[in-house]
Amino acid sequence: MEELLKVNGINMSFGQFHILKDVNMTVHKGDIYGFVGRNGAGKTTLIRVITGLITPQSGTFNLNLSKRKGVVSAIVEAPAIKAGMSGYDNLKLQAMLLGIKDYDAKIKEALEAVELPNDNKKAGNYSLGMRQRLAIASALLGDPELMILDEPANGLDPKGMKEMRELIIKLNKEKGITFIISSHILSELDKMATTYGFIDNGVILKEVDASEVHTNNEIEYVYKVNKTEKVKETIESKFECTCNVIDETTFTLNKEIDSLDLGLALREINVKIESFEQKKEELEDYFINLLNGGNE
């Protein structure tokens, strides 16, 4: 795939704090790039570098984009919205800043794309989700090729998060917009990202295709019992599976066993099953494993 953004050896310090440490990043055209890291890891600082808000001490980055206004849009932290103006008038102001003369049709198209009404309701009376969509509509006026969103689902309720996720996927597929999305809500990011970059303490730990995060699609079967004494020996002698004892009341199996057969086998050693769940590795597990050096 064609590279859209290439970051090479970016370093950024504030006083004695070295925020970005020789950061390298590659984003390809058409990606929904999930940018994952803990608070203070350097995500927002790198976004500010890419958008030109701050200049790094060293390193370079290259954007393979058209040379025009609006080609890159970014919503960092709170959306910049005039609360006393309607959604339409907010977009009209942005259109004028971009030098768009025939703005009416463009504004209506943007409002329709984000599913906001074209009425006189003041933006200050919008819900948080509506304000986020208005900010994206404002960005769409410039026909962006790259859109950078910093915590787009922050503060949204489940319905708002679902709507935001669906909007991002729609814009990516229908308009071909490449996204870089920084988010702490990994369960949401996991439903839309095509590529991930993991950062910690100012260092990119890994960049990986989303499919690799879920390469391990094996389901783990987790059992809570009153005790785990003799459980491993009993199960592995009676069934073709691997049993791992986690602690005094928890064990896992690598395959599902008929609950009646398992219960009868454990009854022989006076073990009672108290609860059971199926578990699959998620994005959060993958990230935590990276933080631990891949040793889990």
C-alpha positions, 0 to 999 in steps of 0.5 A: 500500500502507498505510504501517506505518512512517514515519521522518521526519528522524531524527538521532543522534549519539554524541559527535562522531560523527553516526551518522544524518543526517536519515534518512527511511524508509517501510515498507509493510504486507506488505513484506520490507524489505531494509536494506542498508549497510556496517559502521558505516553506521547500520543497527543504530542506526536499528533501536535507534531504531525499537524504542525502545532509544535516543532520537534527538536529533531527528526522529520515527517513526510505527508504524501498528500495534495498541496491544498487547504483542508487536506489534513484535518485534526480534532484534538481534545475538545472540538472548536465550536461556537456554542451560540451559533447553529450547526450550519453557521458554524460550518459557514464560518469554517467554509469562509476560513477555507475560502469556499465560495459556494458553501451552501451545497457543501455545508448541506452535504457535510451535515448529511454525511454526519447525520445532523439536521440543518436547523436553527438549533444552537450548537451549545444545545447539542449533545456531546455526540452531536458536537463531535459529529459537527466537528467532523462535518467541519473537517469534511468541508476541506475534503480531507485525505487525512483525519486525525482524531484524539479521543473521539469517543471520550465522554460519549455514551454507548449509543454515541460511541457506536454512532461515532464508530459507524461514521468513521468506518463510513467515511473511510470506505465511502470517501477514502479518508485515512484516519489516525485515531488515538483512544483509550477505549480499546474495545471501540478501537478494536471494532474499526482499526485496520492497523495499530501503532503502540506507544509507551514512554515516548517509544513506538513499541510496535506497528502491526496489522489488525489481523495480527492482533487477533492471530491467536483466535483460540478461545480459553475456557476459564473455570472457577472452582472451590479448589484446584488440588489434583484438577490438572492431573484428573482432567488431563488423564480423562480428556484430550486437552491442556489444563493450566492451574492459575491459582487455588480457585481458577483453572483454564482449558484449551478446549471445551468439554461437555459440562456434565462429563467435566462435572462428574470427573471433578466430583471424584476429587471433591471439586465443584464448578462455581462459574465458567466463561469463554475468553479470547485475546482482545486488543487490551490483552495484546497491548498489556502483553507488549508492555510486559515485553511479550512475556505473558 
